[in-house]
């Protein structure tokens, strides 16, 4: 979304939530690509929709990470958090393509 992929535009009108771990992953990617000022700006933009996963969700997510090592730990947490709150996980990561409750967009 932040990089301007037009396929994600339709989701901007939706009620979005993300995990704080996915937000940190986003911060790191922007920090590398565009620098600290832009990374902090985007972090602040999305901070209000970031949820802190409960401990049990983290344990469940790390179980998923063990079973699917190609997943980043942040995405494993984000996916688990989405399922726990009854939401779909929006991603373009092929590793999630066939998992339940995934909205795949690439």
Secondary structure, DSSP 8 states (H G I E B T S, - for coil): -TT--GGGGGGTTS---EEHHHHHHHHHHHHHHH-HHHHHHHHHHHHTTEE---HHHHHHHHHHHHH-TTS-HHHHHHHHHHHHTT--EEE--GGGTTSTTEEE--
